[in-house]
Amino acid sequence: MDETTIFATPRLATSGCFSDYDVIETPDGEEGSANLIRVNDVVLVAKGYPRTAALLRSKGYRVEAVSIGEAAKLDGGLSCMSLRFQAS
């Protein structure tokens, strides 16, 4: 999400591994939406998670829902389809 915020399932959020972060939990039934990515100032969420998109927008994030239908057929998600780098 950002440098201090994590978006996680409730189960993972309560594990203690993110104790140094602000955690936003996925809405019930939308646990798959935790596989999202942020690109610059936009959070990309797979289509089909309307409550997640609304939750993140209510927290001030700019959200774009994208179709991942073909990748999802092979159990792929947004993080699986991304190359991440940081310009120096």
Number of C-alpha atoms within 10 A of each C-alpha: 20 13 7 10 13 17 23 21 21 15 11 13 19 13 9 9 9 16 10 10 14 15 19 18 20 22 18 10 10 15 16 17 25 22 17 19 19 17 11 8 11 13 19 22 26 23 15 15 18 14 15 24 21 13 16 18 14 10 9 9 17 14 18 14 15 12 13 16 13 10 13 12 9 8 9 14 22 20 14 11 10 10 6 8 6 4 3 3
